[in-house]
């Protein structure tokens, strides 16, 4: 913690805990590699889909549920459009920045 005086006001500053960003970082990392890991072997004992589970009188998760969660339920990143111009385009290049962080200004 640090105490500083800012325009006559005494302020106490402290660094935030790293727990929340660390958990978010590991969650994103795990989900990024989710589609390359194998499905657990125990999933082979599950009914193939909901119709098969219902016909057997079983409740709970199915192989189809496990596959959907394992391969499709994860963080989706939005695609960014490139804001660059073709060299033979006559439009004003100042409207479409193409370098550095300027392309993320709209975000």
C-alpha positions as CSV (number, residue, x, y, z in Angstrom):
1,X,0.0,0.0,0.0
2,X,1.1,3.5,-0.7
3,X,-0.3,6.8,0.6
4,X,-0.1,9.8,-1.8
5,X,-1.4,13.3,-1.9
6,X,-3.3,14.2,-5.0
7,X,-4.5,17.8,-5.3
8,X,-4.7,18.1,-1.5
9,X,-6.5,14.8,-1.0
10,X,-4.8,11.9,0.8
11,X,-5.2,8.7,-1.2
12,X,-4.3,5.1,-0.3
13,X,-3.4,2.9,-3.2
14,X,-3.0,-0.8,-3.2
15,X,-2.3,-3.3,-6.0
16,X,-5.2,-5.6,-6.9
17,X,-5.1,-9.3,-6.1
18,X,-3.9,-11.5,-9.0
19,X,-6.3,-14.3,-8.2
20,X,-9.1,-13.2,-10.6
21,X,-6.9,-12.5,-13.7
22,X,-5.0,-15.7,-13.0
23,X,-8.2,-17.8,-12.9
24,X,-9.4,-16.1,-16.1
25,X,-6.1,-16.8,-17.9
26,X,-6.0,-20.5,-17.0
27,X,-9.6,-20.9,-18.0
28,X,-9.0,-19.3,-21.4
29,X,-5.9,-21.5,-21.8
30,X,-7.7,-24.7,-20.9
31,X,-10.6,-23.8,-23.3
32,X,-8.2,-23.0,-26.1
33,X,-6.8,-26.5,-26.0
34,X,-10.1,-28.2,-25.3
35,X,-10.7,-29.3,-28.9
36,X,-7.3,-31.0,-29.2
37,X,-7.6,-33.2,-26.2
38,X,-9.2,-36.6,-26.3
39,X,-12.7,-37.3,-24.8
40,X,-12.4,-39.3,-21.6
41,X,-12.5,-43.1,-22.0
42,X,-15.4,-43.4,-19.5
43,X,-17.6,-41.5,-22.0
44,X,-17.7,-44.6,-24.1
45,X,-20.0,-46.3,-21.6
46,X,-22.7,-43.5,-21.9
47,X,-25.7,-43.9,-24.1
48,X,-25.2,-42.5,-27.6
49,X,-27.9,-39.8,-27.5
50,X,-31.0,-38.7,-25.6
51,X,-33.3,-41.0,-27.6
52,X,-31.1,-44.0,-26.7
53,X,-31.0,-42.9,-23.1
54,X,-34.8,-42.5,-22.9
55,X,-35.4,-45.9,-24.5
56,X,-33.1,-47.5,-21.8
57,X,-34.8,-45.5,-19.1
58,X,-31.6,-43.7,-18.2
59,X,-31.2,-40.1,-17.1
60,X,-28.2,-38.0,-17.1
61,X,-25.4,-37.2,-19.6
62,X,-25.1,-38.8,-23.0
63,X,-22.1,-39.2,-25.3
64,X,-23.6,-36.6,-27.5
65,X,-23.7,-34.2,-24.6
66,X,-20.1,-34.9,-23.7
67,X,-18.9,-34.3,-27.3
68,X,-20.9,-31.1,-27.6
69,X,-19.4,-29.8,-24.3
70,X,-15.9,-31.0,-25.1
71,X,-15.7,-29.7,-28.7
72,X,-18.2,-26.9,-29.0
73,X,-18.8,-25.2,-25.6
74,X,-15.9,-22.8,-25.2
75,X,-15.0,-19.2,-25.5
76,X,-15.8,-17.8,-28.9
77,X,-13.6,-14.9,-30.1
78,X,-15.0,-12.4,-32.4
79,X,-13.3,-12.1,-35.8
80,X,-11.7,-8.7,-36.6
81,X,-12.0,-7.2,-40.0
82,X,-8.7,-6.0,-41.5
83,X,-8.8,-2.2,-41.9
84,X,-6.3,-2.0,-44.7
85,X,-6.8,-0.6,-48.2
86,X,-5.7,-2.0,-51.5
87,X,-3.0,0.1,-53.1
88,X,-5.3,0.8,-56.2
89,X,-8.2,2.0,-54.1
90,X,-8.9,5.7,-54.3
91,X,-10.5,6.1,-50.8
92,X,-8.9,8.3,-48.1
93,X,-6.4,6.1,-46.2
94,X,-6.9,8.2,-43.0
95,X,-10.3,6.6,-42.7
96,X,-8.8,3.1,-42.5
97,X,-5.7,3.0,-40.2
98,X,-3.6,0.0,-40.9
99,X,-0.8,0.2,-38.3
100,X,-0.4,-0.6,-34.7
101,X,-3.2,-0.3,-32.2
102,X,-5.1,2.2,-34.3
103,X,-7.0,-0.7,-35.9
104,X,-8.6,-1.5,-32.5
105,X,-9.7,2.1,-31.8
106,X,-13.4,1.3,-32.6
107,X,-13.4,-1.4,-29.9
